[in-house]
Amino acid sequence: MDWNWIQFAQNFEFIWPWMLALLPMPWVIRMLLAPIAKSISPLLAPTIAQRVGTALPKEHLLEPSYPKSRIPALFILLWLLLVLAATRPVWYLSPTPFQISGKEMMLAVDLSGSMQKADMVLNGQDVNRLVAVKSVVGDFIAQRDGDRMGLLVFGTQAFLLSPMTYDLNTLKTLLNESQIGMAGNNTAMGDAIGLTMKHLQKQNLPHAVLILLTDGSNTSGVDPLEAAAKAKEMGLKIYTVGVGQVTGSGSRSEMDIATLIEVAKITEGRFFHANNTDELKQIYQEIDQLESVDHDVFSYRLRTELYAWPLGAAMILSLFLAWRHLRRHGSQ
């Protein structure tokens, strides 16, 4: 029995308990504002009142017919119900169903034409680079419960698919729906960094990090090193991830490892290279550990508002009092 009362006390709460200070207000008003004295005699026959007026005490003719300090019980109950509704009683459904860790990450994924090269293995089958990235990054997103993440894709241009959000299921869906070439067939790494900075500045998130994944070299847009220098000034840390096997150095489509290393170095991040899916998984696990820093935790508790019950009871009671008042005076 004691445990039930403890559990009840933990789940029940008033959002605005200070509204209870209004409870004595009717009695205070009653004391400060005296009732208006009646100006007519309670006798029904005015002619009789004129004849015996000299024989009746004046004070009895003017005295109110009800006590000055007493309030009817039903009106007291009505006021109690209104004050109770004003305190906003709530019932918490669960103790701590959702926690926010305070981490903020932007994901930038390359959708250029070279991402369709099938040199990765997933579940024993040969797949292209984007399919492997969707699988690994999708699992990474699913493990970020409580973190806030955003997603942008880049090819010839960079596009923001999702702003920073706690809705990781939608973020994962947007990633899975992205297709090679939807942002163009070139690789604009610098534009991806610039768009990330613009979004984070608008959201006032100076401590977020960017995880930039690509398989090529910058072939369009802003110079990645210039963008990295601006990111450094802003305090944005960038982890660069190169995906896919490097088979040559002469083609523009080959991975520019030197630039990726320099971008990470300028922003005090790190460069990773994944030749296969397993290495890509290990990279995201390592990034997870690198970003496991101390942070404040905020809790949110689902609740049900209960003010409607006393407010509804007060409405029904007020209708009853109004009906009783009209019936009583209508019969006179």
Stockholm file with secondary structure:
# STOCKHOLM 1.0

chainA/1-332         MDWNWIQFAQNFEFIWPWMLALLPMPWVIRMLLAPIAKSISPLLAPTIAQRVGTALPKEHLLEPSYPKSRIPALFILLWLLLVLAATRPVWYLSPTPFQISGKEMMLAVDLSGSMQKADMVLNGQDVNRLVAVKSVVGDFIAQRDGDRMGLLVFGTQAFLLSPMTYDLNTLKTLLNESQIGMAGNNTAMGDAIGLTMKHLQKQNLPHAVLILLTDGSNTSGVDPLEAAAKAKEMGLKIYTVGVGQVTGSGSRSEMDIATLIEVAKITEGRFFHANNTDELKQIYQEIDQLESVDHDVFSYRLRTELYAWPLGAAMILSLFLAWRHLRRHGSQ
#=GR chainA/1-332 SS CHHHHHHHHHHEEESCGGGGGGTTHHHHHHHHSCCCCCCSCSCSCHHHHHHHGGGSCHHHHHSCSSCSSCCCHHHHHHHHHHHHHHTCEEEESCSCCEEECCCEEEEEEECSGGGGCCCEEETTEEECHHHHHHHHHHHHHHTCTTCEEEEEEESSSEEEEEEEESCHHHHHHHHHHCCTTTTCSSCCHHHHHHHHHHHHHHHTCTTCEEEEEESSCCCSSSCHHHHHHHHHHHTCEEEEEEESCCCCSSSTTSCCHHHHHHHHHHTTCCEEEESSHHHHHHHHHHHHHHTCCCCCCEEECCEEECTHHHHHHHHHHHHHHHHHHHHHHHTC
#=GC SS_cons         CHHHHHHHHHHEEESCGGGGGGTTHHHHHHHHSCCCCCCSCSCSCHHHHHHHGGGSCHHHHHSCSSCSSCCCHHHHHHHHHHHHHHTCEEEESCSCCEEECCCEEEEEEECSGGGGCCCEEETTEEECHHHHHHHHHHHHHHTCTTCEEEEEEESSSEEEEEEEESCHHHHHHHHHHCCTTTTCSSCCHHHHHHHHHHHHHHHTCTTCEEEEEESSCCCSSSCHHHHHHHHHHHTCEEEEEEESCCCCSSSTTSCCHHHHHHHHHHTTCCEEEESSHHHHHHHHHHHHHHTCCCCCCEEECCEEECTHHHHHHHHHHHHHHHHHHHHHHHTC
//
